[in-house]
Amino acid sequence: MNNVSYSWQLIEQSITDRRLYNHNELFHAICVNDFCSNIHGAAITDNFKPILSKCYSQRYRHLGLTANATDFNCSNVEDEPGIYDFIWVFFIFTYATYTIYATIWDYHFRANSNNYGPNKTGKKYIIPFSFINNWAKFTTENKSPDFQKLKSIQGIRFYNMLLIIFCHTYSSYIGGYVQNTSYLENIQNNPIKLGVRNLFVFLVQSFFLISSFLLSYHIFQVMDKTRFNIKYIVLAFLNRYLRIIPSVLMMMGVGTTIWIVSLYSGPIKEFYSYLEYRRCRKNWWTILLFINNHYNQYDMCYFITWYLAADTQLYLLSLIVLSVIWKFRHKTKFILALCLVIAILIPTVISYIYNLDVIYRITPENSKNNKFRSFSFNAIYSSTYANMATYIVGLCTGYIYFKMKNNTSSSFVEKPVYKLLWWAAFFGLPTLVIIWSSYYYTRLYSALLCGILKPLYALGIGIGIIGMSQQLGGIAKKICEWSPAVYLGNLTYSTYLVHYGIVFYRTATVKQPLYVSDYVLLTSFLCDAILSFVCGFLTHIFVELPALQLQNYLVPQVRNQRSSSNAKNM
């Protein structure tokens, strides 16, 4: 477009303001035949561009604007199933049949327990796939002392997952095709909405923190009773890998079969769903090795698996750190402090060298057309080093909880000053981080904040968990330990894996620009959350729990000799 009208002057302003959409280019998902009456019967050749340009110029003539179509993409993707697609169908059918058989077998086992001894041949390879068995495991409360003291973790997982779904519901609009773009652009003028939007980029830090917290506590328990043995470290990583890979394999199978991508239709199928399908066909193996957040990350299959890759890499790195601590127990505090300093310095230096922002901002122009797949997103958000400091904070807080667990004195939790400090840390640190991240800074200040904001946010969550384990928190503790939230916290991992395709279905199948408002966002979020947790429940019952039970049967476990942790919840 090239004009001196008032509308064009506004468009020029949008080009230079990074908080707005760049209105120099139209960002519509439409069926052109419905939009332009003069398109019907036109041949799809280079001569099509002038016809399209004329159509848009007529549409926007009242604004004093003219349009020029520089490129177009018209393709009709043929969804032809191959041998792999039929193998996948056969596998799903076989697995479903075996699950039904296992459920019926389990039903008869429980009804005729006298005829089915506990050591009946094959039982341990059948029962794990029974819906009856897995439902019982899901609904049975964990009575172990460790779980009861750290019950708040389950609630935090659940609420954090809800916020992540809300984040992606929001992203499905801001990264898609929006009718009333002013709604999203004006969020920057509302402090509450801006704060929520900035909170989105820190949510995953809670998962990193909890993962390393539990790892640290578990390994320190083992250290307390056992001499160093590399076998424990190898088994810890092996069990971690086997714990998360079955559900990933299921989602990878979904992403690489034509049957699923066929469910996504519309004018931008080639640009969204079919592109994701080709990425998974090409880079599926990087997910198995959990290197997809660094290797070929711009063509990453199933984008949200970046978190699993970063978490797995940091889990391995943490095991190495804990191995060093195991050999030099008297240097525990020094080693953890040194690791934390290094973990903060690495993203700080990288941010300064490349002049990066404090956070990856979910702004309109940053988000559209899958621009999340960028160097800045990887450097600030999805890389291993960008999240390393949070993981070290988790190791530190896990160590602190280990040292405090057997402290029977409750005098410190009864002092008002400690209660006040706890509330200030649990809610104050994350709030301070969100406020700091709302502004733009100089290059040096941005680099410094880039290194410390994530660990500060995680520190607040870690202090909250420790305090609630010591009976601090009042209403916050009750909310985090609310029974439905605790049970649904078990579904967090499976829900995280399945929700992405559910939420972004609206973006990939849009046939006209979407209208967005507070009401639309809220109702869309509620639908996304309910459907995601339902699908997460099915994945948990039929994939995650069976694999976990088989793993416990077949793979040696690293257990504390004084008390064993419940693998399902902890």
Disulfide bonds with the S-S distance in Angstrom:
Cys36-Cys55 1.71
Cys280-Cys301 2.04
